[in-house]
Amino acid sequence: MGFALEVRGVRVGYAATPVLDGVTLEVGAGEWLAVAGPNGSGKTTLLRTLSGYLRPQAGWVRLEGTDLAAWRPTARARRLAVAGVESGPGSGLTVAEYVALGRTPHLEGLWGWEGPRDREAVARALAWVGLADQAHRPLDVLSAGQRQKALLARALAQEPAVLLLDEPTNHLDLRHQVEIMDLLDGLRRRLGLTLVAVLHDLNLAALYCQRLVLMEAGRVVAAGPPAQVMRPDVLGRVYGCPVLVVPHPRLGVPQVALLPGGSSGPGAGSSPAERADEPAAAGA
Ligand SMILES: Nc1ncnc2c1ncn2[C@@H]1O[C@H](COP(=O)(O)OP(=O)(O)OP(=O)(O)O)[C@@H](O)[C@H]1O
């Protein structure tokens, strides 16, 4: 299996401020890689580097074996899509018009008219994310969760081989989190879609992703299968709060349990040990 993405010794920053330093990782074709880490650790910056939006000051990123910078923009956009903040606001458009923007790299001819194939891809993407009945509403009136889905539908309408996702379950309730993660997993299995997702929710990452990269202060501090990375000592140190890691009762994959009062930040409350001694309220 070849690499969909390869990152070697990448240094990236904004103007004079360095953010990523010495980042090396690879993503296999058809793999789902999760990127986690504390706020400000550089996850979104890594995604922006993988998408070609930011250029490395040192090191390189290859998409399907070719340096990102050597791709023609249209050719690259047919292989790689992003669902995240850089996807554009889409103000003033209907949901269907916004999702149709994902077809731009595929439009044929001098005028770039949409054909039946483009309309099919848009309709399919809207149905996949459960927004078919919202297609003709203005994007501006959607709820945060619906907008999140529209962002994803736009990227799916692009029919990429590699999809970069910035917190795809942000704003979604439990059912919709599972629906969107199931959808992405299904596309990965059926179409061989490669996925890189920034996920704050490590439990979701462990349920769906083959590998997990943990970032801290612009560096990769752990990478591997979730069971290898989600160790209480590693997570406790990186996030600065004690956690328990327990096996999922049905699936056995690691799941994080938080300990209230355990953080060392401002306003920290009672110690986790004190709280752990209290009887559980429900069913006690
Ligand atoms: N456009 C920008 N200009 C200058 N600095 C930026 C810019 N975007 C991000 N940064 C800085 O880069 C660092 C990493 O930010 P980034 O958004 O990559 O982190 P993150 O891990 O995605 O954080 P979060 O979990 O809070 O979304 C932060 O210190 C942030 O202030």
The ligand as a Gaussian input file, in Angstrom:
#p B3LYP/6-31G(d) Opt

LIG

0 1
 N       -3.350000      32.727000      11.078000
 C       -2.501000      32.672000      12.110000
 N       -1.603000      33.656000      12.347000
 C       -0.752000      33.607000      13.385000
 N       -0.694000      32.589000      14.271000
 C       -1.572000      31.586000      14.101000
 C       -2.513000      31.570000      13.018000
 N       -3.253000      30.435000      13.111000
 C       -2.786000      29.777000      14.201000
 N       -1.780000      30.451000      14.794000
 C       -1.017000      30.043000      15.990000
 O       -0.451000      28.767000      15.752000
 C       -0.518000      27.966000      16.931000
 C       -1.199000      26.653000      16.577000
 O       -2.540000      26.912000      16.183000
 P       -3.473000      25.802000      15.558000
 O       -4.748000      26.462000      15.177000
 O       -2.721000      25.070000      14.532000
 O       -3.679000      24.860000      16.824000
 P       -4.736000      23.699000      17.083000
 O       -3.964000      22.567000      17.673000
 O       -5.526000      23.428000      15.861000
 O       -5.622000      24.374000      18.202000
 P       -7.182000      24.170000      18.643000
 O       -7.281000      22.821000      19.282000
 O       -7.355000      25.265000      19.642000
 O       -8.032000      24.341000      17.435000
 C       -1.249000      28.788000      17.978000
 O       -0.286000      29.359000      18.827000
 C       -1.950000      29.872000      17.179000
 O       -2.038000      31.068000      17.907000

